[in-house]
Amino acid sequence: EWIYQIFEDYTYITFRSILFQIISLILLFLFVRDKNDYLIYAAITVFSSAGANLLNFIHSFHFCDVRFVLKVDWKKHLIPILILFFTAVSNMIYLDSDVTILGLMKNSYVVGIYSVSAKVYSIVKTVISAVLIVTVPRLAMLFGNRKLKQYNNILSNLTKTLIVLTVPASVGLFMISKTVVLIVAGEKYLRATTSLQILCLAYVFCILSWILNDCVLIPARREKYVLASMTTSAIINVIFNLLFIPYLSENAAAISTVLAEFCMMVMNYYYSRDIVRKVLLSKSVFNNFITSVIGGIGIVVVCLLCNQLISSLVLNTILSIVLSVLVYLFILLILRNEIVIGYSKKILQKMESSIK
């Protein structure tokens, strides 16, 4: 996977991912009929992942010569690899501790409630982070070659773009969380609305933390600081879960996630402040954030009006999303948000060139 990111072969990654997801979806509809088919479901899940990885290995021969090497400079590679390994372990603890502790201290119903909100939260987070993933190789290359001016420009634009995307996603999902839960899981899981709304508060912290982690600390070879922030966040997550789940159930798990994401963001900034201070604390990033927040207020107004005027659940959700996007973009255009203005100009230029 990293090979294709390094060589920016996103066409292959996209095609492979879509192909295996479509095949897996077809297999699910064909063979998973009721709750007794859970083993078939597990097998299909493994196929969608392992099959893609097998293709990755075969296709990697286009980029590099894969062979056994007897003489390896272990001292050069082993420590960074172990640091990244333990970082991945800490990340797994951080991600899975909520559901695990809920299952131990509560019951399967509470786990089901939180799983609904956690899955919706993860889906939106994954969509937003797609913008970040494709820029990591370019940023790593620029930083490694000490092309810091280009690096800072791309990092600044990436941060502002993700803020423009994350703020409306967070505000919008918070406002329509009830209808989303009803559509995704049904009335029995309506209790998941509160925990989903709490998780919405974590988006900005999470995305900024990812930027500092994948785009700054790892390219700067500061893996040990990534391990420190990830481990600390995992410990905080576990401690808060143990303390508050007995009283607040799934809401405690959501609150602990928000606190852990905030802690990771703060620590990642502290460890990378010498690199990113001028970028993240610049006037342009601040103005971009303020205009995004004002646009978010517009989303709140739109969603409140839709709730008052439209009773149909599906129509309410569709109109809330469509009108929120239009109002948000309109507000950012009025406030001269440089990211929205920049992309608008590019779209107009492409339209003009295609007409000619």
C-alpha positions in Angstrom: 0.0 0.0 0.0 2.8 2.4 0.9 4.6 1.6 -2.4 1.7 2.9 -4.4 1.3 6.0 -2.2 5.1 6.7 -2.6 4.8 6.5 -6.4 1.4 8.2 -6.2 -0.3 5.4 -8.2 -3.7 6.3 -7.0 -5.4 5.0 -10.2 -4.5 1.4 -9.3 -5.4 1.9 -5.6 -8.8 3.3 -6.5 -9.6 0.6 -9.1 -8.5 -2.2 -6.8 -10.5 -0.9 -3.9 -13.7 -0.3 -5.9 -13.4 -3.8 -7.5 -13.1 -5.7 -4.3 -15.7 -3.7 -2.5 -18.2 -4.4 -5.3 -17.3 -8.1 -5.3 -17.7 -8.2 -1.5 -21.0 -6.4 -1.7 -22.4 -8.8 -4.3 -21.2 -11.8 -2.2 -22.9 -10.3 0.9 -26.2 -10.0 -0.9 -25.9 -13.5 -2.3 -24.8 -15.5 0.7 -25.6 -13.5 3.9 -29.3 -14.1 4.6 -29.7 -14.2 8.4 -27.8 -14.1 11.7 -26.6 -17.7 11.3 -24.5 -16.6 8.3 -21.9 -14.7 10.4 -19.1 -17.1 9.4 -19.8 -16.4 5.8 -19.8 -12.7 6.5 -16.4 -13.1 8.3 -15.0 -15.0 5.3 -16.2 -12.3 2.8 -14.7 -9.6 5.0 -11.3 -11.4 5.0 -11.6 -11.9 1.2 -12.2 -8.1 0.6 -9.0 -7.3 2.5 -6.7 -10.3 1.8 -7.6 -10.4 -1.9 -6.7 -6.7 -2.3 -3.4 -7.3 -0.5 -2.5 -10.3 -2.7 -3.0 -8.1 -5.8 -0.9 -5.4 -4.1 2.0 -7.9 -3.8 1.8 -9.1 -7.4 1.5 -5.5 -8.8 4.4 -4.3 -6.7 6.8 -6.0 -9.1 6.1 -3.1 -11.5 7.9 -0.7 -9.1 10.6 -2.8 -7.3 12.5 -6.0 -7.3 11.2 -8.2 -4.5 13.7 -10.8 -3.3 15.3 -12.3 -0.2 18.3 -10.3 1.1 20.6 -12.0 3.5 22.8 -9.0 4.5 20.5 -6.4 6.1 21.5 -3.3 8.1 19.1 -4.1 10.9 20.3 -1.2 13.1 19.3 1.3 10.5 15.7 -0.1 10.1 14.8 -2.1 13.1 14.3 0.7 15.7 12.1 2.9 13.4 10.1 -0.2 12.4 9.6 -1.2 16.1 8.5 2.3 16.9 5.9 2.3 14.1 4.8 -1.2 15.2 4.2 -0.1 18.8 2.5 3.0 17.5 0.1 0.8 15.6 -0.5 -1.3 18.7 -1.3 1.8 20.7 -3.7 2.9 17.9 -5.5 -0.4 18.0 -5.9 -0.1 21.8 -7.1 3.5 21.4 -9.7 2.5 18.7 -11.0 -0.7 20.3 -10.9 0.1 24.0 -14.3 1.9 23.9 -16.3 -1.0 22.6 -14.3 -3.6 24.7 -14.8 -1.8 28.0 -18.4 -1.1 27.2 -18.9 -4.8 26.6 -17.2 -5.7 29.9 -18.9 -3.1 32.1 -22.3 -2.9 30.4 -24.1 -5.2 28.0 -24.5 -6.0 24.3 -27.3 -3.5 23.8 -25.1 -0.5 24.9 -22.3 -1.9 22.7 -24.8 -1.9 19.8 -25.9 1.7 20.5 -22.3 3.0 20.6 -21.3 0.9 17.5 -23.9 2.8 15.4 -22.6 6.2 16.4 -18.9 5.1 16.1 -19.5 3.7 12.6 -21.2 6.8 11.3 -18.4 8.9 12.9 -15.7 6.7 11.3 -17.3 6.8 7.8 -17.3 10.6 7.7 -13.8 10.8 9.1 -12.5 8.4 6.5 -14.1 10.4 3.7 -12.5 13.7 5.0 -9.1 12.1 5.5 -9.0 10.9 1.9 -7.8 14.4 1.0 -4.9 14.1 3.5 -3.8 10.6 2.4 -3.0 11.6 -1.2 -0.8 14.5 -0.1 1.4 12.6 2.4 3.9 11.2 -0.2 4.4 14.6 -1.8 4.9 16.3 1.6 7.4 13.6 2.7 9.4 14.0 -0.5 9.5 17.8 -0.2 10.5 17.7 3.4 13.1 15.0 2.8 14.7 17.1 0.0 14.5 20.2 2.2 12.3 22.1 -0.2 10.7 23.8 2.8 9.0 26.7 1.0 7.0 24.3 -1.2 6.4 22.0 1.8 4.9 24.9 3.8 2.7 26.0 0.9 1.2 22.6 0.4 0.9 22.0 4.2 -0.9 25.4 4.6 -3.3 24.6 1.7 -4.0 21.1 3.0 -4.8 22.4 6.5 -7.1 25.1 5.1 -8.8 22.7 2.8 -9.4 20.2 5.6 -10.8 22.9 7.9 -13.2 23.9 5.1 -14.4 20.3 4.8 -14.3 19.3 8.5 -16.2 22.2 10.1 -19.4 21.7 8.0 -19.1 17.9 8.3 -19.0 18.2 12.1 -21.8 20.8 12.4 -24.0 19.2 9.7 -23.8 15.7 11.2 -24.4 17.1 14.7 -27.6 18.8 13.4 -29.0 15.8 11.5 -27.6 13.1 13.8 -31.1 12.0 14.9 -32.3 11.4 11.3 -29.1 9.7 10.3 -29.4 7.2 13.2 -33.1 6.6 12.3 -32.2 6.0 8.6 -29.1 3.9 9.3 -30.2 1.8 12.3 -33.9 2.5 13.1 -35.9 3.6 16.1 -34.5 0.9 18.4 -31.1 2.7 18.2 -32.3 6.3 18.5 -30.4 6.5 21.8 -27.2 6.6 19.7 -28.0 10.2 18.7 -26.4 11.7 21.8 -23.1 9.8 21.6 -22.9 10.6 17.8 -23.4 14.3 18.6 -20.6 14.1 21.1 -18.3 12.4 18.6 -18.9 15.2 16.1 -16.9 17.5 18.4 -13.8 15.3 17.8 -13.5 15.8 14.0 -11.5 19.0 14.1 -9.1 17.7 16.7 -8.8 14.4 14.9 -8.0 15.9 11.5 -5.5 18.4 12.8 -3.8 15.6 14.7 -3.6 13.5 11.6 -2.0 16.4 9.7 0.6 16.8 12.3 1.2 13.1 12.6 1.3 11.9 9.0 2.4 15.1 7.2 4.9 16.5 9.7 6.2 14.2 12.5 6.7 11.0 10.4 8.3 12.8 7.4 10.6 14.6 9.9 11.6 11.1 11.3 10.1 11.9 14.7 8.4 8.5 15.0 9.1 8.3 18.8 7.0 11.4 19.4 4.2 9.8 17.4 4.4 6.8 19.7 4.4 9.1 22.8 1.3 11.0 21.7 -0.5 7.8 20.6 0.3 5.9 23.8 -0.7 8.8 26.0 -4.0 9.2 24.1 -4.7 5.5 24.4 -4.1 5.6 28.2 -6.3 8.6 28.6 -9.0 6.9 26.6 -8.9 3.7 28.7 -8.8 5.6 32.0 -11.7 7.8 31.2 -13.7 4.9 29.9 -13.1 2.9 33.1 -14.0 5.9 35.3 -17.2 7.2 33.6 -18.7 4.3 31.6 -20.4 3.0 34.8 -22.3 6.3 35.0 -22.6 7.6 31.4 -22.5 4.4 29.4 -22.0 5.0 25.7 -21.8 8.8 26.2 -18.7 8.3 28.4 -17.0 6.4 25.5 -17.8 9.2 23.1 -16.5 11.9 25.6 -13.3 9.9 26.2 -12.7 9.8 22.4 -13.1 13.6 22.2 -10.6 14.1 25.1 -8.1 11.6 23.6 -8.3 13.2 20.2 -7.7 16.6 21.8 -4.8 15.3 23.8 -3.2 13.8 20.7 -3.6 17.0 18.7 -2.0 19.1 21.5 0.9 16.7 21.9 1.5 16.4 18.2 1.6 20.2 17.9 4.0 20.5 20.8 6.4 18.0 19.2 6.2 19.7 15.7 5.8 23.3 16.7 9.3 24.3 15.4 8.2 23.1 11.9 4.5 24.1 11.8 4.2 27.2 14.0 4.4 29.7 11.1 1.9 27.6 9.0 -0.8 26.8 11.6 -0.7 30.1 13.4 -0.7 32.2 10.3 -3.3 34.8 9.6 -4.6 33.0 6.5 -5.3 29.7 8.4 -7.0 31.7 11.2 -9.2 33.6 8.7 -10.0 30.4 6.9 -11.2 28.9 10.2 -13.3 31.9 11.2 -15.1 32.0 7.8 -15.7 28.2 8.1 -17.3 28.7 11.5 -19.5 31.4 10.2 -20.5 29.1 7.4 -21.2 26.5 10.0 -23.7 28.9 11.7 -25.5 29.0 8.3 -25.8 25.2 8.3 -27.3 25.3 11.8 -30.0 27.8 10.6 -30.8 25.7 7.5 -31.2 22.4 9.5 -33.4 24.1 12.1 -35.7 25.5 9.4 -35.9 22.1 7.6 -36.8 20.4 10.9 -39.6 23.0 11.4 -41.0 22.9 7.9 -40.5 19.3 6.6 -42.0 16.3 8.4 -40.8 13.6 6.0 -37.6 12.0 7.4 -35.9 11.2 4.0 -36.9 14.5 2.4 -35.8 16.4 5.5 -32.4 14.8 5.4 -31.8 15.3 1.7 -32.9 19.0 1.7 -30.9 19.6 4.9 -27.7 18.3 3.3 -28.2 19.9 -0.1 -29.3 23.4 1.2 -26.6 23.3 3.9 -23.9 22.7 1.2 -25.2 25.5 -0.9 -25.6 28.0 2.0 -22.2 27.1 3.3 -20.5 27.6 0.0 -22.4 30.9 -0.6 -21.3 32.3 2.8 -17.7 31.3 2.2 -17.8 33.0 -1.3 -19.3 36.2 0.3 -16.6 36.1 2.9 -13.9 35.6 0.3 -12.6 32.3 1.7 -9.4 31.7 -0.3 -9.8 28.0 -0.6 -13.4 28.1 -2.0 -12.4 31.1 -4.2 -9.4 29.2 -5.5 -11.3 26.0 -6.3 -14.1 28.0 -7.9 -11.7 29.7 -10.3 -10.2 26.4 -11.2 -13.6 24.9 -12.0 -14.6 28.0 -14.1 -11.3 27.8 -16.0 -11.9 24.1 -16.8 -15.4 24.8 -17.9 -14.3 27.6 -20.2 -11.5 25.5 -21.7 -13.9 22.6 -22.3 -16.4 24.9 -24.0 -13.7 26.2 -26.3 
